[in-house]
Amino acid sequence: MELAAALRAEARDCNERRVLVLAGEPETTRDRAVDALATADIPLESTTLVGPEPFVNCERLDPVHASELLGQTRTAVVYDAHESLRPNVLGQVVGTVDGGGLFVLLAPPLSAWPSRRDDFAEALAVPPFGPEDVTGHFRARLVETLYAHRGVAIVDVESDTVESDGLTDPAPRLSVPGPAVPDRDDRAFPTEAYRACLTRDQSEALASMEALSEPGGTVVVEADRGRGKSSAAGLAAGCLAASGRDVLVTAPQYGRAGEVFARARELLNAIEEPVALDDETTPHRLSTDEGRVRYAPPTDAVELPDDPDAVVVDEAAALPVRLLSGFLDAPAVAFTTTIHGYEGAGRGFSVRFKDRLAESDRTVREVRMDEPIRYAAGDPVEVWATRALLLDARPPVEPLVANARPETVSYESLSAERLLSDEHLLREAFGLLVLAHYQTEPDDLARLLDGPNVSVRALVHDGHVVSVALLAREGGLDADRRADMYEGARVRGNMLPDVLTTQLRDEAAGIETGWRVMRIATHHAVRGRGLGSLLLERIEAEATGESDQAGTERPSRYDYLGVGFGATPELVAFWADNGYRTVHVSTTRNDRSGEHSAIMLRALSEAGEALQDRHTKWFLERVRGMLTDPLADLDPDVVRAVLSAVDGSTRLDLSAWEWRLLAGSPHGAGLFDTAPDAFRALALRALTDAGSSTPTGGGDPAMADSPTRTDTDGPTSTGDGEPALEPRAERLLVRKVLQAHDWDSVTAQLDFVSRRECMRALGDVTARLIEAYGTDEARAELERFE
């Protein structure tokens, strides 16, 4: 108890935080936690318990709701991790503790913790594996960091032993200049807003956001957690609303935007601007006499509902680049993002999105915020949490890999044991994975280290990771498990069999065993050199048993390789170029990415071929109906890409009468509306034959949302006598024929001069398709009217 008081006193004196680990049996650690909070003089009203049982008389959250603490601060947070240690929760709750506060972690005896299987570890035991197959590498590494870092006190409550007191005896700190009001006459924001800033960094960020007052204003604010970027955005939003502007705020979830609304409201009150709220506790709309601040989820906000004057995208790195790019259509926009944190990786945001900003015609103001607000700079708890969760993991620096070529790299299996023994290798591999996907999070680090179905393969150049893939073993399920899945049960960790079984009603889909590529990324400095494709090639060789280059004693054999991802033309092209074929497109958009998911397979065995063949057949049978209903608004370039990546094409079983209608349409003797099904059959055949019309990916997976190249205006060549159609001609087939959009909207979307020109263009395309696919009678009918 004296230790708890000493930790609290030191934390308050230097405005830092401290960690108190109470290790032992659950009841004992919980009793000691209550005593420690009382002895450390921490008010219960500023304390939150995160855990399954309410043993402290304070606010309690179940771990699954820990994200509700985002944007809030607490003097103390107690995380009861006996039943479950979730890395995501750990990252969320540590960041909530304010300077001068304590983070209290309750855990089993630390020497035994890695070998215990809690609820989270059991969740990693995806079928056909059991809990006994889950390792404890993540917890072992976590325990190591607890002992190694300053500011972490460790108490064995069973033996009353203080194993580490966590006291650092910090040196006196130099004073840091406070915020400043910009000294210029043309300031757009009032003085009160700058006086509400807590640091000079925050004041400078607010000043940069004055650009949102004018059309074309674009601001990027990057910071670590706890630097006040969301508060600066909230002050800016309040200033804009006070001046009569309409500000649209978006974030991955509303909770993450709560600070924006809180600070906007405080600012409006400070300048005595009347404010109306739609909800007193969690307002989604603040209205002034002439302006407002309102929230919309990202997939809605990107449509710019009601034409806002400015948009604030908070935690932008947690959103995909394709969605972020849509916000560049706003009159003015600010992107705020966390550099190191579970919310998203700022470095990933930089690599994946800033290229798009540079290509735009907008003048971008960039601001970096370094000075902490919640606690002092150099806070040891921030240092510990960053290392424990690899929040600052990043790929090797560019000069170390700049010369990497296919002939200079080696294909390697990065086992959990090897990664744990080489911290630099672990940071490089996980850093690349963070860049590969906007949703990579601390839980993924635990899956990588402990998941029995997860493995890592990489290309290494001079000891540095240049391309990496995270693989998940799926399938190989017994009959009972497959029957349960078919009847609606969810089976963890088997995404492809789950979709093929539950949604597409194939109870046998879980028999074959496959490797799903969960993530793949190539270092941004060496993209375009074929390294991503080489990595997939080596993975395939290992999966089929043709190569043992990963160093396994006995090569694994799989029936297929597969992938599921938010479909963009560039990503579909990359996978198609590497031999993967479309078998499914989801009928709904992902809430966070705003994209429809595609599933693509590459068969490796006869059983895998049978699986792929039947799902290809079923996809071709149902896709026409999907495109005129749930996929009627799917991007036509995505439609072109997924159809051209199908392994096969549809049959043209048209009657002589239908061919005559088609043949007459280019000359006005027949109309599209007379027999749309015949046109759809012809269009689908052409687009599924047009494999080489898909834009190529250059041989590398660009960071999962990055562009490779787009279509030119020239015709695409399919070879073998098939028609060479220009991209716009294919888009016309998609929009008008397959998706059944009306003539006026198609004319506008595809930039035809008039409706008549659009109709004539469809006639011309139809004529070319009849020449390629039509019967002799159909071609003769076509010539009759020439």
N, C-alpha and C positions, 0 to 999 in steps of 0.2 A: 504494500500500500504506500509505503514511503517512496518507492520507485515511481508509481503512478503520479504522485504529487510532484516529484522532481522532474519528470518528463514534461508535465503540464507547465510547470514554472519556466523551464528552459524554453519550451515552445513559445510561451507568451513573451518572454524577454527578447527573443530574436525574431518574432513573427514568422516562425517556421512551424512545421508539423512534426509529430513523432508517431511512431508505430509501437503498439504494445501487443505482443503475441502472448496469449495465455494458452499453453499447450497441456493437454491432459484429457481426462474423461469429461463428457459433456456437462454433467451437473456441476462438477467442481469448477470448470472454467466459467460457467454462467454465474455461479455465486461470486467468484472473484471479480468478474466484470462489473457486477453491481457495486461491489465494494470499491473498486478502482475508480469508477465514475464519481462516487460520493467523495472519496478522498481527494481526488483531483479537482474538486469544486467545479464540476461541469454541470450546468443547469439541464435538467431533463427535458425542458421545452426546446432546447437546441441540440438534442440528441436524437439519433435515429438508429433503431435496431433493424438490421436486415437479416432475417432468419425465420425458421419455421415456428418458433415458440415465443410468446410474449413474456419473457422473464424480467424485462426492464420496464418500468412504468413510464414509457415514452412512446413516441411515434414508432410503429413497426410496419415494415414492408416485407412481403414475401419476396424472396430473391427474384422471381420472375417479373416482379414489378419494380425492380431497382432503378430502371430507367426513369421513373417518376422523379428521382432526385436531380436529374439533369437541370442545370441552370440554377440550382439552389446551393446554399452553403449551410454547413452544420459545424458546431463546435466539436462534436464527437459523433463518429459512426462506429457501431459495433456490428461486425460481420461474423455471424455464427456459421462457420463453414464445416461443421461436423457432418451434417447430412449430405452436403454438396458444396464443392468448391467449383464455381463457374468462373473461368477467366474473364468473361465479359462483365460479370457482376463486380468482380474485384476491381476492374478498371473503372467502372462507373462510380462505385462508392468511394474509392480513395480520392478521386478528384473533387468530391463534395466537401471534404474537410477543409475548414478555413484555417488561416494562419493562427497559431496559438492553440490549435486543437489536437485531438488524439484520434488515431485510427486504431481500433481495438479488434484484433483478429483472434477468434476462438478456433482452435484446431486440435486434432488428436495429437498424441505424443509425436514430436517431429521425426524421431528416428523410425517410427512405424507408419507415418502418414503416406509415404510413396507406395507402400504395399497394400494399403486399404482400398477398397472399392466402394466409392460413394455413389450417389444417384447420378452425378454427371458422368462418372467413369462407366456406369452401367449403360448410359445413353450412347456411349461410344462403341458398345458391343453390338454392332449391327449384324443381323443374321447373314450367314450361318454361324457367326462367331458368338461366343459367350463371354460373360464378365471376366472369366479367368484368362481370356486372351488379351485383355486390356492391360497395358503396361502402366507404370507410375512415373514415367520420365518427366512429365511436366511438373508434378508435385515435387519430385526430387530436385529439379532445377530451382523451383520456387524456394524450397527450404534452404538450398545453398545460397541464394541471394539474400534471404533473411539474415543468415549468419554473417554474410560478407559486407553488408552495407551499413553505413552510419545512420544513426537516428532510429534504429530498430531495436527495441528491447524484447528479450525473450525470457519467459518465465515458465519453468516446469512446475505446474501447480500441484502435481502429485508429490513431489519431493521438496516443494518450497525452495527451489533452486533458481536463482537469477543467473541464467546462462550468458546473458549480455544485457548491460544496463541501458544501452541506446543513447547515453548522454554524450554530447559532442563538444561541450565547452566552447561554443562558437566565439570567434573573434569579433571585436566591435565592427560595425558596418559603417561604410561611408554613406553620407546622406545623398539621396537621389533627388535631382530637381523635380519639382511638382509640375502639374499641368500648366499650360500657358494658353492665354487667349490670343489668337493670331492678331498681330498689330497691322491691320490693313483696313482701308475704308470700304472695300467692296465685299466684306464678309456677308455670306448669304444666311448664315445661322446666327441666332441671338447669343449674346454673352452668357446667358444662363446655361446654355447647353455646354459651353466649354468649362464653366465653373463646376458642372456636374461630373466632369471627367476626373479620374483618380490618378492618372499617370500622364507623363508627357507623350508616351506612345499612343495612349487613347485619344488625347487631344489632337495629335497629328492624323490619326485615322479618321476622326470626325471631320477634320478640315478637308481631307481628301474627298469625303462624301458630299461636300458642297457641290461637287460636279453633278450630282443627281438632280440639281435644280434646273439643269439645262438639257435639252434633247441631245442624245448621243453620249451623255456622261456614262462612263464605265469605270468601275473601281473594283480592285481585288485586294482584300485584306487577309493576310495569312498570319497565324499566331499559334503558339502552343496553347494548351488548355489553361484557363485561369488568367488570361491576359486582358479580358474585357472587350473582345471583338464584337460579341453579340450586344453588349451594352452600348458600344459606340454606334452600332447599326440601329439600335432602338432610339438613341438620342437623335440620330439623323432622320429616322422615320417620323419622330414627333415634330421636328423642325419643319419637315416637308408638309406634314398634315396641317400645321399651324399656318403655313403660307398658302393653304387652299389646294394642295395637291393630293392625289389619290395614290397611296402607296400599297402595293401588293407584296405581302411577305410570304415566303414559302420555306420549308425545311422538310427533312425526311419524315418527321412526325411533329405534331403541333407542340409537344412538350419541349422540343429543342428550340422552338421559337418563342417560348414563354418569356425569356429575358428581354427579347426585343419589345414585346408589348408592355412589359413592366416598366422599362426605362422610357418608352415613348409616353406612357401615361404620366410618369413622374415629371417629365419635362413639360408636358402640357399643363399640368397643375402648377408647376413652378412659374410659368409665364402667364398664369391665370387665364388660360384658354379653356372655355367650357368644353367638357368631354362627355359624350354619351357612349355607354358600353352596351354591347349585346348580352354580356354576362359579367357579373361583378367579380367572380373568382377566376374564371379562365376565359377572358374575352378573346373572341376571334375577330372583333371589329371595334375600333375606336373611331368615333366620328366627332369632328369639330364643326364649326358653322359651315365651312366650305370644303374641308378636306377630310381625309380618313386614312386609317391604317387597317388593313384587313388581311386575313390568312386564307390560303388555299393550299391543298396538298400539291406536290410537284406536278403530278400528271394532269391536274386541272389547271394549275397556275401557268404552265407552259403555253396554254392556249390564250393567255392574257385576257381573262374574262373582264368584260366591262371596260376595256382599254385603259389600264392604269397609266399614270404619269411616270411612275418609277417602280422598279421591282427590287426587293432585297432577297437574295438566295442565301440563307444561313446554313452552315455546314455543307457547303457546296461539294466538298470532296466525297461525301457519302452518296452522291447522285452520279449516274452515268453521263459520260461526255455527250452522248447523243441528246439527252434531255437538256443538259446545260446549254448546249448550242442553241436550242430553241429560244432561250431567254435573251439572246442577242437581238431578237426582233423587238424587244421592249424599247420604249423611248429612252430610258435610262435604267441602268442595272448595276447593282453591287453584289459581288460574290464574297462571302466571308467563309473561311475554311480553317480547320484545325490541321496543323502540321504533323504533330505526333499525337495519336489518340485513336481510340476505338471508333470514334465518329467517322473516320476516314483518314486517308493519308494525304497530307498536303503535298508531298513530293509527287505522289501519283497524280494529284490534281495538276501540278505544274507540268509534268511530262505529257499527260494525256489531253489537257484542255488548253493550255496556253498556246499551243500551236494553232488551235482554232481562233483564239483571240488575235494572234498575230496576223492571221490570214484575213481577218475581218477589217472593215474600213473604220473601226472605232479607235479613238485615242484612249488608251488604257492607263489608269493611274494605279500603281502598285504600292502597297504599304505593308511593312513587316512589323509586327508587334512582339517585342521580346520581354518587356518588363512585366513581371507578375503583379497581379492585383490582390489575389486572395492570400498570398503568402510571399515571403521574401525571396529574392533571387538566390539560386543555389540551394533551395529547400531539399534536404536529403531524402524526403519521402517521394518527391517527384523523381529524383534520380533513381531511387530503388524501383518504383513502379514502372518507370520507363524501361529499365533493363529487364525486370521480371517478365513483362508482357511484350517485350520487343517492340515497343511503340515507336522507336526511332530506327527500326530496321530499314536498311536501304541496300541497293545493289552496290557492287564495287564501283569505285570512281572510274570515270571514263578512260583515263590514260592506261589503266591496268588491263583493259579488255579491247582497246581500240583496234588492235591487230588481229583479233579473233576471226578465223575463217574456218570453213568446214574441215580443212586439212590440218588445222592446228588444235582442234578440240578433242577431248575424250569423253565418251559416254559413261556415266557413272551412276550407281545406285547410292543415294544418300540416306543411309539407314539412320534411325533415331539415335542409335548409339554413336555413330560417327558424328552426327550433328552436335550432340551434346559434348563430345570431346573436342570440338573445334568451333568455338564461339563465332569466329569470323565467317566460317562457312555457313553456319546457321543464320547469321544476320544477313548474309548475301542472298541465300536461297529464299528466306522468308521475305526479305525486302523486295525481291523480284515478284513474289507472289502477291504482295500487297499492291504493287503497281498493276498486276494483271487483272485485278477485279476490284470494283469500288466497294464491295461488301466484305472483303477480307477483314477479319477481326480476331481478337485474342483467342476466342474459342477455337479458331482454325489452327492456332499454334499448338493447342493441346491435341487436336485431332491428328496433326502432323506427327507429334511425338508419341502419342499413345494409341491411336486408332489402329486396331488390328487389320482393318480393310484398306488402310491408306498407306501409300508409298510415294517416294519422291525419286524422280529421275532427272538428270541434269547433263548439260554439256559444260565442260570445265576447260578453261584456257589458262595455262600457267597457274593453276591452283585457284582460279576465280570463276564463279558461276556466271555464265553468259546466257544460258537458256535453261529454263526449269519447268517441269510439269508435275502437278500433284495428281496422283491417280487413285481411284477408288475401285476396289474389287466389288463387283456386283453379280447377282444371280447365284446359280448353284443351289437353289432353294428346294427343300423337300416338298412332297405333295401336299402335306397338311398346311405348310406355310403358304404355298401357292393358292390353295383353296381359300384360306383366310383372307389373303390379299384380294382374290377375285370377288369375295363377298363383302369387301369394303374395309378390311383391317389395314392400317398403315404399317408398313414395314420399313423401319429406319435404314438409312444408308443405302438403299437400293432404288435410286431415283428412276433409272431407265426401266427396269422390270416393273416398277410400281405404275408408271404412266402407261406402259404397254398392256399391263394387266387390267388395272382398274378403269382407265378411261377408254381403252381400245378393245377391252373384253377378250384378251388373249391369255387364258389361264396357263398356257404352256410357256409364256414369255420368261418365266423365272427359272426355267430348266438350265438354259445355257449360261455359261460363266463369261463375264466380260470385264474389261477394264474401262471405266469411264474417266475421261480426262476432265477433272474438276477445274483445273486452272492450268494455263500455259502462258509463258511470257518469255520474251527475248529482250535482252538489255537494249535500251533505246539507242545506244551508240553503235550498235552493230546490226540493226534491223536491215532487211533487204538483202541479206547475204545467204539466205537459205538455211539459217541455223534452226529456226523453228520447225521447218519441214524435215531437216535432218534428225532432229530430236524425235519427231513422230515416227520417222522411218526406223530408228534404232529401237524405239519402244515396240513397234510392230514386230521387228525381228526377234526381240526377246519374248514377246507374247506368243509367237508361233513356235518358239523353240529353235529357231534358225541361228540364234546367236546367244552367247553367254557373256556379252561384253559388260553387263552390269555386275558381274562377279558373283552371281548366285551359284550355289552348288548344283542346283537342279533347275534349269529354266522352267518358268511357269508356262502353261499352255492355256490359251483362252480362245473362246469361240468368236469373239468380236471385240472391237474397240468402239466406243461410243462417246457422244458429247451432247450436252444440252445447254443452250445459251440464248440470250436475248438476240433475236435475229436482226442483223444489219446486212446490207448487200456485201460489204467488205468481209465480214466474218464468215458468212456463208461461203463466199468465194474461197477464202483461205482453206476452210475444211474440205470443200469440194476439190480444190487443187490437190489435196492430200489424200483423195480417194474415199472420203466420207460421203454418204448419200442420205438424202432427206427421207424420213419415214413419218414425220409428224410435225405439225405446226399448231401451237396452242390457240384456242379460239378466244382467249381473253388476254389482256395485257397485264404484265407484271405491274403491281401497284407502285413499285419504286423506280423501275427502269422505264416504264411506259412502253415496253416492247413486247411483242409476241415471241414466245420461246420456240426454238426449232430443235428437233431431235434428229441427229444424224448418226448413222452406223457405218462401220467398215467391217465386213464379214471376214473372218480368218479361218473358218473351218466349214465343213459341210453343214453342220448344225447351225452355225452362224449364218450361212447363206440362206438356209431355209427360213430362219427367223426374219432376216432382212427381206427376202423375197415376198413373204406373205404380207409383211407390213407395207412394203412398197405397193403391192397390188391393192391393198385396202386403202392406202392413201390416195392412189390415183382414182379409185372408185368414189371416194367421198369428197375430194378437193373441189370439184365443180360446185357442189352444193354449199360448201364452206365459204367459197369466195363470193357467192351472191348473198350470203347472210352474215354469219359472225365475222368473216374476214373481208367484208365489203369495203372497209376503209384501210386495210393493210397497205402500207407503202408499196406502190407498184414495182419499185426496184427490188424490194424484199421478195415480192411474189415471183418476179423474174428469176431471182437468184435461187430460191428454194425449189422452183419447178425445174430449172436447168440442172439442179443437183440431184434429181431423182434418177435412180438406176433403172431406167426403162421408160417407155412412153405408152400413151393410151392407144387403144385400137380405134380406127376410124370405120365404124360399122354403120355407114350412112346409106340410106336408100337412094335409088336413082333420082327420085323426086327431090330429095334434099340436096343432092349434088347439083341438080338443075337450078334450084333456088340460089345456091351459093354462086354458081357460075353466072347467073343473071344479075346479081347484086352490083358488080362493078360498073354496069352500064345502065343502072336504073330499072332494069326489068324485074328485079327482085328486091326485097327490102329486108334489112336485118331483123326488124320486129316480126316478120312473118314466120321465121324459123330460128329463133335465137339459140335453141339447143344445138342445131347443126353448126352454127358459127362457133359455139363454145367448144364443141368436140374438136373442131379444126384448130382453134386457137390453142387449146390445151395440148394437142399433139405437137404443134409447132414449138411451143415454149418448153415442153419436156424434152424435145429433140435438141434444143439450143444450148447444149452444155457449154460450149466454148464462148457463148455470149456473155457469161457471167464475168464481171470484172475480176481479174486475178489479184491475189493477195501478195504477190512478190515473194512468196516462199517463206514468209515469217508471220507469226501471229503478232500483229501490232498489239500494244497494250489493249486489253480486251475491248476498248471502245474507240481506238484510234483509227483514222482512215488509212487506207493504202492508196488506191487510186480509183477514180470514177470513170464512167464510160466517156468515150469520145462521141462526137456526133456522127462518125462514120458507121457503115453497116458492120454487123457482126458476121463472122463466117462460121458456118457449122460443118462444112465439108460434106462429102458423099452425096452431092446433089440436093442437099436440104437448103431451104431458102436463107439468104443472108439478109436479115432484117436489121434496120437501124434501131437503136435503143428507143427512140420515140415511137416507132412502129410497134415494138413489143409493149411499150407502156399503153398504147392505144388498145391493143388486144386485151391487156389486163383490165384497164379502167372501164372500157365500154362493153367489151364482150363478156369477160369473166366476172367482173364485179358489178355490171349492169348499172353504172352511173348514167345519168341522163345526158343527152347530147350537149346541152349548154354548159354543164359543169365540166365535162370532158374537154370541150373546146377551150374553156378558160384554163383548166389545169395544165393542158399540154401546149398552150400558147399557139393554137391555130387562129388564123385571121378571122375565120367565120365558122358558123355551124356547117355551112355547105362544104367548106374546105375539109373540115373534120370528117364529114360523111364520105367525101370523095377519097380521103386518105384511107379510110377503112376499106372502101371498095378496092383500092389499089393493092392493099395488103392481102385482101382475100384472093385477088387474082393471082398473086405470087404464090400463095399457099396452094391454090388449085393446081398451078403448074407443077408444084413439088409433090403434092399428095393425091391429086384428083385421079379419077378413073379416066380412061380414054374418052368416054362419052362426056364427062364433065369438061375436059379440056376442049373437046370439039364444040360443046355448047358455048364455052368462053370465046372461042375464035369466031363463032357465028355472028357475034355482035361487034367485032372489031372493025 
